[in-house]
């Protein structure tokens, strides 16, 4: 396998979110934002985050061909229920349909093209919905035995602490990747998988049965969704580190593969 030029590193498309924040005068103003922890984690692991906000659907394939991975991070907003055939059930929740309009087709195209894909929290919901799955609109309303959400009074570090355990599917890919059958995870979200999308298989569940990790059924294509946050605390949490390391390896393989294709393209000198 040829080695790419030393100045090339895998670029990862980090999905943009859209939020109303206060400007320097205290007035509400719309901003396009990227999650700082997710982008910093990518940089620390040797990858380069890039962002293409508000991409028209017809332009997504071209931009996808320029990257080596896709990361769908968390956000304080929810996937709009209309994308899985429902109306909002629980009052005024925060939605971000500008993000949905990019992320949902992006997921399908990334899997089709074999571009490594990873989704955390809201991101895993997008993966599921994009493939025909549905969501619980409010885990709090289910009143189950597992607390999947944070306490607003907690500090940020406390909110992202390990809150409950997940059990890996015996003999599954996550059990192999993590090296254990159970491990603790963070938990701060209101939505969750209700019905898995087409082509997805569960890899871990919480005690109440909620799917906490899933992947595309063909393991040769890296496409995973996690209800928890492996990008937070991956340096201290060995299972998180293995998950992120697997994504990094998949992105490097993608870069090597693209370099080989470029080298073999007509009119391009290899080497």
ZAZA-260340 format. One line per 4 residues: number of its first residue (from 1); for each residue x, z negated, y of N, C-alpha, C. Coordinates in nm, 4 decimals, decimal comma. Layout:
! ZAZA-260340
NUM	X/Z/Y/X/Z/Y/X/Z/Y  ...
***
This chain:
! ZAZA-260340
1	0,0853/0,0000/-0,1202/0,0000/0,0000/0,0000/0,0881/0,0000/0,1241  0,0641/0,0985/0,2138/0,1418/0,1057/0,3364/0,1136/-0,0143/0,4248  0,2146/-0,0535/0,5026/0,1990/-0,1649/0,5955/0,1617/-0,1111/0,7323  0,0539/-0,1642/0,7949/0,0178/-0,1195/0,9294/0,1279/-0,1531/1,0285
5	0,1320/-0,0857/1,1426/0,2307/-0,1207/1,2455/0,2238/-0,2686/1,2782  0,3369/-0,3311/1,3129/0,3404/-0,4762/1,3331/0,2531/-0,5252/1,4478  0,2158/-0,4354/1,5398/0,1324/-0,4792/1,6517/-0,0169/-0,4698/1,6212  -0,0531/-0,4318/1,4999/-0,1937/-0,4213/1,4629/-0,2377/-0,5450/1,3860
9	-0,3475/-0,6015/1,4265/-0,4086/-0,7147/1,3566/-0,5562/-0,6824/1,3389  -0,6209/-0,7432/1,2416/-0,7639/-0,7176/1,2230/-0,8455/-0,7616/1,3442  -0,9319/-0,6736/1,3899/-1,0241/-0,7055/1,4987/-1,1597/-0,7408/1,4386  -1,2201/-0,8468/1,4885/-1,3477/-0,8957/1,4363/-1,4518/-0,8916/1,5479
13	-1,5599/-0,8214/1,5213/-1,6714/-0,8128/1,6155/-1,7482/-0,9439/1,6106  -1,7420/-1,0197/1,7189/-1,8163/-1,1448/1,7311/-1,9451/-1,1154/1,8069  -2,0579/-1,1455/1,7456/-2,1859/-1,1138/1,8081/-2,2032/-1,1929/1,9368  -2,2580/-1,1288/2,0382/-2,2819/-1,1943/2,1669/-2,4177/-1,2623/2,1682
17	-2,4257/-1,3746/2,2387/-2,5519/-1,4413/2,2663/-2,5832/-1,4293/2,4151  -2,7086/-1,4534/2,4486/-2,7520/-1,4387/2,5878/-2,8259/-1,5654/2,6270  -2,7753/-1,6315/2,7302/-2,8281/-1,7625/2,7680/-2,8498/-1,7680/2,9184  -2,9445/-1,8498/2,9572/-2,9636/-1,8792/3,0983/-2,8911/-2,0087/3,1295
21	-2,7919/-2,0012/3,2176/-2,7094/-2,1159/3,2538/-2,7144/-2,1350/3,4049  -2,6677/-2,2479/3,4497/-2,6602/-2,2716/3,5931/-2,5330/-2,2123/3,6512  -2,5450/-2,1408/3,7640/-2,4242/-2,0892/3,8278/-2,3622/-2,1968/3,9174  -2,2625/-2,1579/3,9959/-2,1898/-2,2581/4,0743/-2,2763/-2,3226/4,1822
25	-2,3918/-2,2630/4,2109/-2,4830/-2,3198/4,3112/-2,6012/-2,3911/4,2468  -2,5975/-2,4034/4,1142/-2,7037/-2,4730/4,0444/-2,8266/-2,3893/4,0173  -2,8200/-2,2581/4,0442/-2,9334/-2,1714/4,0203/-2,9264/-2,1139/3,8784  -3,0396/-2,0977/3,8118/-3,0369/-2,0364/3,6783/-2,9924/-1,8912/3,6859
29	-2,9058/-1,8530/3,5943/-2,8532/-1,7164/3,5917/-2,8263/-1,6775/3,4471  -2,8536/-1,5516/3,4128/-2,8335/-1,5040/3,2762/-2,6855/-1,4727/3,2533  -2,6346/-1,5142/3,1359/-2,4956/-1,4891/3,0983/-2,4900/-1,4364/2,9547  -2,3928/-1,3520/2,9297/-2,3595/-1,3104/2,7940/-2,2413/-1,3945/2,7492
33	-2,2546/-1,4629/2,6329/-2,1545/-1,5617/2,5938/-2,1108/-1,5409/2,4489  -1,9927/-1,5920/2,4179/-1,9392/-1,5977/2,2825/-1,9051/-1,7427/2,2528  -1,9267/-1,7833/2,1280/-1,8960/-1,9202/2,0894/-1,7451/-1,9431/2,0923  -1,7018/-2,0428/2,1683/-1,5588/-2,0691/2,1858/-1,4906/-2,1102/2,0557
37	-1,5549/-2,1965/1,9766/-1,4909/-2,2426/1,8529/-1,4722/-2,1262/1,7550  -1,5737/-2,0413/1,7425/-1,5606/-1,9281/1,6525/-1,4493/-1,8340/1,6929  -1,4417/-1,8000/1,8212/-1,3375/-1,7074/1,8655/-1,1990/-1,7716/1,8562  -1,1898/-1,9003/1,8901/-1,0599/-1,9670/1,8810/-1,0130/-1,9782/1,7361
41	-1,1068/-2,0025/1,6451/-1,0719/-2,0085/1,5036/-1,0161/-1,8751/1,4566  -1,0790/-1,7653/1,4976/-1,0281/-1,6336/1,4594/-0,8855/-1,6129/1,5096  -0,8614/-1,6481/1,6355/-0,7267/-1,6315/1,6921/-0,6266/-1,7191/1,6176  -0,6626/-1,8431/1,5898/-0,5730/-1,9340/1,5190/-0,5413/-1,8856/1,3779
45	-0,6318/-1,8082/1,3194/-0,6105/-1,7555/1,1845/-0,5479/-1,6164/1,1854  -0,5040/-1,5704/1,3033/-0,4317/-1,4446/1,3121/-0,5175/-1,3218/1,3332  -0,6458/-1,3395/1,3629/-0,7347/-1,2265/1,3878/-0,7622/-1,2138/1,5377  -0,8167/-1,0994/1,5779/-0,8467/-1,0768/1,7189/-0,9969/-1,0574/1,7382
49	-1,0645/-1,1526/1,8055/-1,2068/-1,1334/1,8323/-1,2300/-1,0271/1,9390  -1,3338/-0,9470/1,9186/-1,3797/-0,8515/2,0188/-1,5310/-0,8657/2,0280  -1,5893/-0,8172/2,1369/-1,7329/-0,8349/2,1561/-1,7915/-0,7094/2,2196  -1,9020/-0,6634/2,1638/-1,9727/-0,5469/2,2162/-2,1184/-0,5864/2,2411
53	-2,1481/-0,6424/2,3559/-2,2855/-0,6882/2,3801/-2,3806/-0,5740/2,4137  -2,5084/-0,5959/2,3782/-2,6172/-0,5050/2,4145/-2,5882/-0,3605/2,3730  -2,5403/-0,3420/2,2531/-2,5066/-0,2090/2,2041/-2,6336/-0,1344/2,1646  -2,6572/-0,0132/2,2149/-2,7702/0,0657/2,1656/-2,7530/0,0937/2,0163
57	-2,8617/0,0938/1,9400/-2,8507/0,1103/1,7945/-2,7699/0,2313/1,7514  -2,7827/0,3423/1,8223/-2,7106/0,4624/1,7825/-2,5603/0,4536/1,8004  -2,5141/0,3556/1,8782/-2,3700/0,3409/1,9033/-2,3049/0,2424/1,8068  -2,3847/0,1643/1,7343/-2,3297/0,0612/1,6470/-2,2359/0,1183/1,5411
61	-2,2701/0,2271/1,4699/-2,1781/0,2783/1,3663/-2,0405/0,3139/1,4206  -2,0347/0,3723/1,5394/-1,9047/0,4098/1,5968/-1,8196/0,2871/1,6252  -1,8792/0,1860/1,6876/-1,8041/0,0649/1,7190/-1,7677/-0,0113/1,5927  -1,8556/-0,0106/1,4933/-1,8264/-0,0788/1,3674/-1,7051/-0,0172/1,2994
65	-1,6880/0,1132/1,3145/-1,5724/0,1789/1,2558/-1,4403/0,1429/1,3203  -1,4447/0,0711/1,4321/-1,3238/0,0324/1,5040/-1,2808/-0,1102/1,4741  -1,3573/-0,1833/1,3905/-1,3260/-0,3236/1,3637/-1,3040/-0,3448/1,2145  -1,2492/-0,4620/1,1821/-1,2162/-0,4963/1,0436/-1,2989/-0,6124/0,9914
69	-1,3919/-0,6627/1,0715/-1,4779/-0,7715/1,0296/-1,5867/-0,7947/1,1316  -1,6891/-0,8685/1,0895/-1,8000/-0,9051/1,1776/-1,8271/-1,0534/1,1591  -1,8403/-1,1263/1,2695/-1,8736/-1,2683/1,2655/-2,0000/-1,2920/1,3461  -2,0999/-1,3496/1,2786/-2,2251/-1,3879/1,3433/-2,2270/-1,5401/1,3512
73	-2,2011/-1,5924/1,4688/-2,1892/-1,7370/1,4843/-2,3212/-1,8045/1,5149  -2,3144/-1,9330/1,5358/-2,4331/-2,0111/1,5671/-2,4737/-1,9967/1,7124  -2,5912/-2,0467/1,7422/-2,6421/-2,0453/1,8787/-2,7586/-2,1430/1,8866  -2,7934/-2,1834/2,0073/-2,9071/-2,2733/2,0260/-3,0403/-2,1996/2,0153
77	-3,0368/-2,0671/1,9971/-3,1594/-1,9888/1,9857/-3,1931/-1,9611/1,8396  -3,3158/-1,9132/1,8172/-3,3643/-1,8821/1,6830/-3,3926/-1,7330/1,6691  -3,3836/-1,6826/1,5455/-3,4284/-1,5466/1,5177/-3,5795/-1,5413/1,5390  -3,6267/-1,4424/1,6116/-3,7698/-1,4365/1,6401/-3,8489/-1,4103/1,5121
81	-3,9564/-1,4863/1,4885/-4,0332/-1,4715/1,3636/-4,0934/-1,3331/1,3421  -4,1100/-1,2562/1,4484/-4,1708/-1,1248/1,4283/-4,0844/-1,0349/1,3415  -3,9549/-1,0671/1,3323/-3,8661/-0,9859/1,2489/-3,8857/-1,0140/1,1007  -3,9572/-1,1222/1,0673/-3,9943/-1,1417/0,9272/-4,1463/-1,1547/0,9131
85	-4,2173/-1,0870/1,0037/-4,3607/-1,0698/0,9891/-4,4468/-1,1884/1,0219  -4,3989/-1,2796/1,1077/-4,4769/-1,3974/1,1436/-4,4857/-1,4120/1,2950  -4,5799/-1,4934/1,3370/-4,5909/-1,5335/1,4768/-4,5239/-1,6697/1,4939  -4,4748/-1,7009/1,6140/-4,4187/-1,8347/1,6372/-4,5226/-1,9431/1,6098
89	-4,4817/-2,0462/1,5342/-4,5749/-2,1495/1,4914/-4,5575/-2,2819/1,5639  -4,4424/-2,3029/1,6273/-4,4110/-2,4371/1,6764/-4,3730/-2,4359/1,8240  -4,4702/-2,4068/1,9080/-4,4501/-2,4238/2,0506/-4,3434/-2,3344/2,1089  -4,2961/-2,3685/2,2268/-4,1987/-2,2844/2,2975/-4,0562/-2,3060/2,2455
93	-4,0125/-2,2232/2,1534/-3,8756/-2,2285/2,1035/-3,7905/-2,1244/2,1754  -3,6603/-2,1433/2,1718/-3,5689/-2,0512/2,2396/-3,5355/-1,9343/2,1477  -3,5588/-1,8141/2,1948/-3,5262/-1,6935/2,1192/-3,4250/-1,6097/2,1975  -3,3641/-1,5142/2,1317/-3,2655/-1,4256/2,1930/-3,2810/-1,2889/2,1270
97	-3,3840/-1,2162/2,1683/-3,4112/-1,0880/2,1039/-3,3094/-0,9808/2,1412  -3,2370/-0,9994/2,2510/-3,1290/-0,9068/2,2830/-3,0189/-0,9160/2,1772  -2,9949/-1,0374/2,1277/-2,8995/-1,0542/2,0184/-2,9571/-0,9993/1,8880  -3,0836/-1,0322/1,8587/-3,1460/-0,9828/1,7359/-3,1384/-0,8307/1,7259
101	-3,1586/-0,7621/1,8378/-3,1650/-0,6163/1,8353/-3,0313/-0,5532/1,7985  -2,9224/-0,6283/1,8167/-2,7898/-0,5794/1,7765/-2,7524/-0,6329/1,6386  -2,7723/-0,7620/1,6169/-2,7226/-0,8248/1,4942/-2,7935/-0,7744/1,3690  -2,9241/-0,7522/1,3751/-2,9968/-0,7154/1,2542/-2,9548/-0,5782/1,2008
105	-2,9499/-0,4739/1,2829/-2,8970/-0,3470/1,2296/-2,7477/-0,3532/1,1978  -2,6730/-0,4350/1,2727/-2,5298/-0,4478/1,2476/-2,5026/-0,5016/1,1077  -2,5803/-0,5992/1,0635/-2,5628/-0,6553/0,9292/-2,5771/-0,5462/0,8238  -2,6853/-0,4707/0,8330/-2,7112/-0,3670/0,7319/-2,6007/-0,2623/0,7303
109	-2,5562/-0,2215/0,8477/-2,4527/-0,1191/0,8553/-2,3178/-0,1718/0,8066  -2,2870/-0,2984/0,8367/-2,1597/-0,3556/0,7924/-2,1530/-0,3611/0,6402  -2,2615/-0,4032/0,5769/-2,2620/-0,4088/0,4303/-2,2496/-0,2692/0,3726  -2,3224/-0,1745/0,4297/-2,3163/-0,0369/0,3808/-2,1759/0,0206/0,3926
113	-2,1069/-0,0121/0,5029/-1,9730/0,0417/0,5265/-1,8629/-0,0405/0,4612  -1,8968/-0,1553/0,4045/-1,7957/-0,2399/0,3429/-1,7102/-0,3158/0,4420  -1,7623/-0,3393/0,5630/-1,6895/-0,4187/0,6624/-1,7158/-0,5662/0,6343  -1,6125/-0,6496/0,6173/-1,6334/-0,7924/0,5881/-1,7234/-0,8573/0,6918
117	-1,8172/-0,9375/0,6433/-1,9205/-0,9962/0,7272/-1,9362/-1,1430/0,6912  -1,9429/-1,2287/0,7935/-1,9667/-1,3704/0,7692/-2,0622/-1,4221/0,8768  -2,1585/-1,5039/0,8356/-2,2560/-1,5591/0,9283/-2,2683/-1,7088/0,9113  -2,2732/-1,7817/1,0236/-2,2879/-1,9266/1,0227/-2,4181/-1,9636/1,0938
121	-2,4942/-2,0550/1,0348/-2,6137/-2,1100/1,0990/-2,7068/-1,9965/1,1432  -2,7289/-1,9752/1,2727/-2,8135/-1,8656/1,3157/-2,7657/-1,7343/1,2551  -2,6343/-1,7184/1,2445/-2,5796/-1,5950/1,1884/-2,6240/-1,5701/1,0457  -2,6319/-1,6761/0,9649/-2,6773/-1,6576/0,8269/-2,8256/-1,6244/0,8249
125	-2,9017/-1,6745/0,9203/-3,0432/-1,6400/0,9298/-3,0591/-1,4917/0,9606  -2,9729/-1,4400/1,0465/-2,9765/-1,2974/1,0801/-2,9447/-1,2119/0,9580  -2,8451/-1,2539/0,8796/-2,8117/-1,1789/0,7581/-2,9330/-1,1740/0,6664  -2,9969/-1,2886/0,6482/-3,1104/-1,2953/0,5568/-3,2276/-1,2107/0,6055
129	-3,2628/-1,2242/0,7322/-3,3776/-1,1512/0,7864/-3,3503/-1,0012/0,7885  -3,2292/-0,9620/0,8201/-3,1973/-0,8193/0,8269/-3,2181/-0,7498/0,6932  -3,2092/-0,8249/0,5835/-3,2243/-0,7684/0,4496/-3,3613/-0,7994/0,3893  -3,4568/-0,8314/0,4743/-3,5941/-0,8485/0,4291/-3,6328/-0,9894/0,3920
133	-3,5459/-1,0872/0,4166/-3,5782/-1,2258/0,3857/-3,6597/-1,2904/0,4953  -3,7044/-1,4132/0,4698/-3,7819/-1,4883/0,5681/-3,7198/-1,6251/0,5897  -3,7690/-1,6938/0,6924/-3,7137/-1,8230/0,7315/-3,8227/-1,9280/0,7439  -3,7856/-2,0536/0,7180/-3,8659/-2,1665/0,7632/-3,8458/-2,1742/0,9148
137	-3,9542/-2,1702/0,9884/-3,9412/-2,1741/1,1337/-3,8991/-2,3115/1,1853  -3,9292/-2,4174/1,1105/-3,8897/-2,5525/1,1515/-3,8652/-2,6365/1,0280  -3,7394/-2,6705/1,0045/-3,7077/-2,7589/0,8927/-3,7602/-2,8998/0,9191  -3,7648/-2,9388/1,0462/-3,8178/-3,0715/1,0786/-3,9636/-3,0842/1,0337
141	-4,0395/-2,9757/1,0471/-4,1808/-2,9798/1,0122/-4,2034/-2,9945/0,8623  -4,1017/-2,9606/0,7813/-4,1161/-2,9745/0,6360/-4,1113/-3,1201/0,5922  -4,0484/-3,2048/0,6753/-4,0410/-3,3483/0,6477/-3,9808/-3,3756/0,5099  -3,8714/-3,3056/0,4788/-3,8067/-3,3220/0,3491/-3,7078/-3,4377/0,3478
145	-3,6412/-3,4589/0,2341/-3,5513/-3,5746/0,2205/-3,4146/-3,5558/0,2857  -3,3804/-3,4342/0,3252/-3,2487/-3,4075/0,3835/-3,2641/-3,3818/0,5331  -3,1812/-3,4481/0,6129/-3,1815/-3,4259/0,7572/-3,0865/-3,3094/0,7876  -3,1425/-3,1983/0,8332/-3,0638/-3,0778/0,8584/-3,0321/-3,0584/1,0067
149	-3,0648/-3,1531/1,0901/-3,0505/-3,1336/1,2330/-2,9751/-3,2498/1,2943  -2,9206/-3,2237/1,4119/-2,8395/-3,3219/1,4818/-2,9260/-3,4123/1,5680  -2,8694/-3,5264/1,6059/-2,9320/-3,6171/1,7008/-2,8822/-3,5790/1,8406  -2,9718/-3,5474/1,9341/-2,9269/-3,5078/2,0683/-2,8383/-3,6111/2,1367
153	-2,8503/-3,7381/2,0966/-2,7707/-3,8435/2,1606/-2,6278/-3,8485/2,1081  -2,6001/-3,7797/1,9981/-2,4661/-3,7815/1,9401/-2,3687/-3,7002/2,0246  -2,2397/-3,7339/2,0133/-2,1365/-3,6510/2,0755/-2,1250/-3,5206/1,9967  -2,0561/-3,4226/2,0534/-2,0413/-3,2938/1,9861/-1,9707/-3,3088/1,8520
157	-1,8651/-3,3890/1,8483/-1,7944/-3,4104/1,7214/-1,8853/-3,4761/1,6179  -1,9686/-3,5697/1,6626/-2,0608/-3,6349/1,5700/-2,1661/-3,5366/1,5180  -2,2113/-3,4467/1,6041/-2,3119/-3,3500/1,5626/-2,2584/-3,2542/1,4563  -2,1299/-3,2244/1,4611/-2,0700/-3,1314/1,3657/-2,0041/-3,2014/1,2465
161	-2,0274/-3,3303/1,2315/-1,9693/-3,3996/1,1168/-2,0425/-3,3588/0,9894  -1,9812/-3,3898/0,8742/-2,0475/-3,3635/0,7462/-2,1665/-3,4584/0,7325  -2,2855/-3,4026/0,7105/-2,4089/-3,4810/0,7155/-2,4737/-3,4972/0,5779  -2,4550/-3,4008/0,4888/-2,5098/-3,4092/0,3535/-2,4252/-3,3208/0,2622
165	-2,4502/-3,3252/0,1331/-2,3745/-3,2444/0,0380/-2,4525/-3,1204/-0,0034  -2,3778/-3,0209/-0,0515/-2,4387/-2,9045/-0,1156/-2,3836/-2,8954/-0,2572  -2,4661/-2,8414/-0,3454/-2,4255/-2,8185/-0,4844/-2,4082/-2,6694/-0,5054  -2,2905/-2,6297/-0,5522/-2,2639/-2,4884/-0,5778/-2,3348/-2,4427/-0,7053
169	-2,3722/-2,3175/-0,7101/-2,4278/-2,2599/-0,8313/-2,3188/-2,2627/-0,9382  -2,3453/-2,3226/-1,0548/-2,2416/-2,3309/-1,1595/-2,1896/-2,1928/-1,1988  -2,0575/-2,1795/-1,1967/-1,9955/-2,0530/-1,2313/-2,0031/-1,9474/-1,1234  -2,0529/-1,9841/-1,0044/-2,0695/-1,8879/-0,8959/-1,9418/-1,8645/-0,8175
173	-1,9524/-1,7706/-0,7244/-1,8362/-1,7341/-0,6423/-1,7930/-1,8471/-0,5501  -1,8876/-1,9231/-0,4950/-1,8485/-2,0311/-0,4049/-1,7823/-2,1451/-0,4809  -1,8287/-2,1741/-0,6017/-1,7622/-2,2753/-0,6830/-1,6183/-2,2334/-0,7115  -1,5990/-2,1049/-0,7425/-1,4633/-2,0549/-0,7673/-1,3802/-2,0623/-0,6408
177	-1,4389/-2,0191/-0,5279/-1,3648/-2,0150/-0,4028/-1,3302/-2,1541/-0,3520  -1,4268/-2,2466/-0,3587/-1,4052/-2,3809/-0,3052/-1,3279/-2,4709/-0,4002  -1,3306/-2,4382/-0,5288/-1,2611/-2,5191/-0,6278/-1,3342/-2,6457/-0,6660  -1,4647/-2,6554/-0,6349/-1,5401/-2,7743/-0,6713/-1,6879/-2,7384/-0,6828
181	-1,7628/-2,8273/-0,7445/-1,9042/-2,8010/-0,7663/-1,9928/-2,8561/-0,6554  -1,9425/-2,9552/-0,5802/-2,0165/-3,0146/-0,4688/-1,9198/-3,0460/-0,3559  -1,9694/-3,0371/-0,2337/-1,8875/-3,0828/-0,1206/-1,9782/-3,1081/-0,0003  -1,9328/-3,1936/0,0922/-2,0136/-3,2256/0,2101/-2,0055/-3,1154/0,3147
185	-2,1143/-3,1007/0,3927/-2,1194/-2,9962/0,4949/-2,1817/-3,0499/0,6226  -2,1563/-2,9794/0,7301/-2,2227/-3,0074/0,8570/-2,3670/-2,9577/0,8490  -2,4499/-3,0054/0,9397/-2,5912/-2,9696/0,9321/-2,6555/-2,9902/1,0678  -2,6789/-2,8813/1,1408/-2,7433/-2,8916/1,2719/-2,8147/-2,7609/1,3030
189	-2,9376/-2,7508/1,2554/-3,0160/-2,6286/1,2705/-3,1633/-2,6609/1,2480  -3,2481/-2,5769/1,3035/-3,3919/-2,5973/1,2874/-3,4526/-2,4969/1,1916  -3,3953/-2,3773/1,1816/-3,4441/-2,2779/1,0875/-3,3634/-2,2830/0,9584  -3,4153/-2,2212/0,8533/-3,3452/-2,2150/0,7262/-3,4083/-2,1101/0,6368
193	-3,3345/-2,0684/0,5352/-3,3823/-1,9632/0,4451/-3,5068/-2,0095/0,3704  -3,6096/-1,9279/0,3755/-3,7303/-1,9513/0,2964/-3,7312/-1,8590/0,1741  -3,7139/-1,7297/0,1993/-3,7041/-1,6314/0,0909/-3,5785/-1,5496/0,1136  -3,4929/-1,5415/0,0123/-3,3698/-1,4647/0,0261/-3,3994/-1,3152/0,0391
197	-3,3188/-1,2492/0,1207/-3,3336/-1,1066/0,1408/-3,2906/-1,0249/0,0197  -3,3249/-0,8978/0,0228/-3,2937/-0,8074/-0,0871/-3,1429/-0,7933/-0,1053  -3,0965/-0,8112/-0,2273/-2,9551/-0,7953/-0,2578/-2,8713/-0,9193/-0,2377  -2,9339/-1,0291/-0,1931/-2,8600/-1,1531/-0,1712/-2,8778/-1,2478/-0,2890
201	-2,7733/-1,3236/-0,3182/-2,7796/-1,4236/-0,4254/-2,7357/-1,5578/-0,3696  -2,8051/-1,6635/-0,4111/-2,7724/-1,7984/-0,3654/-2,6424/-1,8453/-0,4279  -2,5624/-1,9198/-0,3504/-2,4363/-1,9744/-0,3992/-2,4298/-2,1267/-0,3866  -2,5141/-2,1865/-0,3036/-2,5167/-2,3332/-0,2910/-2,6492/-2,3753/-0,2294
205	-2,6961/-2,4932/-0,2686/-2,8219/-2,5472/-0,2167/-2,8036/-2,6939/-0,1804  -2,8851/-2,7398/-0,0851/-2,8915/-2,8817/-0,0525/-2,9802/-2,9524/-0,1538  -2,9846/-3,0848/-0,1458/-3,0628/-3,1645/-0,2398/-3,2108/-3,1284/-0,2366  -3,2612/-3,0847/-0,1216/-3,4031/-3,0491/-0,1097/-3,4321/-2,9059/-0,1532
209	-3,3300/-2,8352/-0,2035/-3,3484/-2,6989/-0,2509/-3,3208/-2,5912/-0,1481  -3,2947/-2,6290/-0,0216/-3,2675/-2,5286/0,0806/-3,1376/-2,4549/0,0490  -3,1421/-2,3232/0,0539/-3,0227/-2,2425/0,0295/-2,9247/-2,2629/0,1443  -2,8048/-2,3082/0,1131/-2,7037/-2,3384/0,2144/-2,5920/-2,2344/0,2198
213	-2,5797/-2,1539/0,1150/-2,4797/-2,0464/0,1130/-2,5312/-1,9358/0,0240  -2,5082/-1,8119/0,0671/-2,5465/-1,6956/-0,0131/-2,4501/-1,5817/0,0175  -2,4551/-1,4801/-0,0661/-2,3671/-1,3645/-0,0488/-2,4377/-1,2379/-0,0953  -2,3798/-1,1256/-0,0563/-2,4233/-0,9970/-0,1084/-2,3924/-0,9932/-0,2580
217	-2,4847/-0,9358/-0,3358/-2,4738/-0,9435/-0,4819/-2,3488/-0,8772/-0,5369  -2,2958/-0,7769/-0,4674/-2,1743/-0,7083/-0,5111/-2,0546/-0,7806/-0,4492  -1,9850/-0,8582/-0,5303/-1,8767/-0,9426/-0,4783/-1,7591/-0,8623/-0,4255  -1,7530/-0,7322/-0,4560/-1,6439/-0,6507/-0,4034/-1,6591/-0,6249/-0,2539
221	-1,7775/-0,6523/-0,1992/-1,8012/-0,6398/-0,0557/-1,8223/-0,7798/0,0004  -1,7347/-0,8222/0,0903/-1,7411/-0,9572/0,1457/-1,8534/-0,9626/0,2478  -1,9646/-1,0263/0,2114/-2,0768/-1,0459/0,3027/-2,1422/-1,1779/0,2656  -2,1195/-1,2816/0,3483/-2,1624/-1,4178/0,3176/-2,2410/-1,4762/0,4340
225	-2,3337/-1,5661/0,3992/-2,4032/-1,6452/0,4987/-2,3952/-1,7925/0,4629  -2,3708/-1,8770/0,5633/-2,3594/-2,0216/0,5435/-2,4490/-2,0927/0,6432  -2,5319/-2,1814/0,5925/-2,6181/-2,2617/0,6792/-2,5343/-2,3599/0,7600  -2,4190/-2,3971/0,7096/-2,3295/-2,4909/0,7779/-2,2218/-2,4151/0,8548
229	-2,1211/-2,4871/0,9034/-2,0231/-2,4308/0,9973/-1,8794/-2,4422/0,9457  -1,8342/-2,3502/0,8610/-1,6949/-2,3557/0,8140/-1,5918/-2,3325/0,9247  -1,6341/-2,2717/1,0361/-1,5379/-2,2473/1,1439/-1,5043/-2,3756/1,2194  -1,5890/-2,4775/1,2094/-1,5631/-2,6077/1,2704/-1,4913/-2,6965/1,1687
233	-1,3765/-2,7488/1,2051/-1,3071/-2,8444/1,1200/-1,2404/-2,7836/0,9986  -1,2171/-2,6527/1,0003/-1,1563/-2,5894/0,8821/-1,0139/-2,6384/0,8582  -0,9480/-2,6894/0,9630/-0,8117/-2,7383/0,9448/-0,8082/-2,8707/0,8697  -0,9171/-2,9471/0,8750/-0,9221/-3,0762/0,8064/-1,0068/-3,0727/0,6803
237	-1,0920/-2,9739/0,6665/-1,1863/-2,9652/0,5552/-1,1375/-2,8560/0,4595  -1,0814/-2,8911/0,3432/-1,0204/-2,7900/0,2561/-1,1186/-2,6840/0,2082  -1,2447/-2,7192/0,1864/-1,3419/-2,6180/0,1407/-1,3712/-2,5192/0,2522  -1,3841/-2,5693/0,3749/-1,4029/-2,4793/0,4884/-1,2824/-2,3856/0,5025
241	-1,1630/-2,4416/0,4853/-1,0413/-2,3612/0,4993/-1,0377/-2,2474/0,3981  -1,0837/-2,2730/0,2760/-1,0837/-2,1686/0,1739/-1,1852/-2,0603/0,2066  -1,2984/-2,0998/0,2616/-1,3990/-2,0011/0,3018/-1,3443/-1,9121/0,4127  -1,2870/-1,9741/0,5154/-1,2332/-1,8948/0,6253/-1,1150/-1,8106/0,5796
245	-1,0332/-1,8660/0,4895/-0,9202/-1,7894/0,4380/-0,9641/-1,6660/0,3620  -1,0747/-1,6760/0,2892/-1,1262/-1,5605/0,2156/-1,1720/-1,4517/0,3117  -1,2342/-1,4917/0,4223/-1,2763/-1,3935/0,5227/-1,1548/-1,3272/0,5861  -1,0537/-1,4051/0,6194/-0,9313/-1,3502/0,6782/-0,8687/-1,2477/0,5834
249	-0,8579/-1,2827/0,4566/-0,7994/-1,1903/0,3582/-0,8792/-1,0612/0,3502  -1,0126/-1,0726/0,3541/-1,0976/-0,9532/0,3468/-1,0765/-0,8637/0,4687  -1,0578/-0,9243/0,5856/-1,0343/-0,8459/0,7068/-0,9002/-0,7744/0,7011  -0,7970/-0,8412/0,6494/-0,6676/-0,7755/0,6346/-0,6759/-0,6596/0,5352
253	-0,7497/-0,6779/0,4269/-0,7662/-0,5672/0,3317/-0,8347/-0,4486/0,3975  -0,9322/-0,4790/0,4812/-1,0009/-0,3724/0,5536/-0,9046/-0,2986/0,6456  -0,8189/-0,3720/0,7160/-0,7220/-0,3087/0,8054/-0,6252/-0,2218/0,7270  -0,5741/-0,2714/0,6156/-0,4845/-0,1916/0,5322/-0,5541/-0,0647/0,4856
257	-0,6798/-0,0785/0,4443/-0,7532/0,0379/0,3974/-0,7739/0,1405/0,5072  -0,8044/0,0948/0,6277/-0,8233/0,1888/0,7396/-0,6923/0,2569/0,7742  -0,5811/0,1823/0,7663/-0,4503/0,2418/0,7960/-0,4170/0,3506/0,6953  -0,4468/0,3274/0,5680/-0,4208/0,4289/0,4664/-0,5051/0,5531/0,4897
261	-0,6306/0,5347/0,5279/-0,7178/0,6490/0,5546/-0,6674/0,7289/0,6739  -0,6208/0,6587/0,7772/-0,5671/0,7274/0,8938/-0,4417/0,8057/0,8578  -0,3589/0,7474/0,7698/-0,2364/0,8135/0,7298/-0,2610/0,9379/0,6483  -0,3740/0,9404/0,5761/-0,4053/1,0549/0,4904/-0,4953/1,1550/0,5593
265	-0,5374/1,1260/0,6822/-0,6294/1,2161/0,7509/-0,5585/1,3465/0,7866  -0,6306/1,4591/0,7850/-0,5686/1,5883/0,8215/-0,5077/1,5834/0,9603  -0,3862/1,6338/0,9691/-0,3187/1,6427/1,0980/-0,2542/1,5144/1,1422  -0,2583/1,4086/1,0585/-0,1960/1,2809/1,0927/-0,0796/1,2569/1,0005
269	0,0351/1,2314/1,0548/0,1543/1,2082/0,9729/0,1522/1,0695/0,9166  0,1717/1,0564/0,7858/0,1749/0,9247/0,7218/0,3119/0,8626/0,7386  0,3141/0,7268/0,7275/0,4424/0,6569/0,7322/0,4632/0,5867/0,8627
***
